[in-house]
Amino acid sequence: MTAIPSYFTAAELERWHFGLAQANLNNILCHCRDCDATWVASEPQDCTCGSRRVESIPCWQFPDD
């Protein structure tokens, strides 16, 4: 298998990963697939209805407009 070339230096890639981690802090959109509840949390979590069927999406993936 051929390695995919990187367009970033190791330091740039580390900063990019750090930026994504910072964007996720306190910004995880959670949606319960059982009771349809929606909330924002700092990490994926179970729903208050007891369901573990929760979709977790980082909020930075949504446009601001």
Summary of the structure (lengths in Angstrom):
residues: 65
radius of gyration: 16.2
end to end distance: 41.5
largest distance: 47.0
contacts: 127
relative contact order: 0.20
helix: 28%
strand: 22%
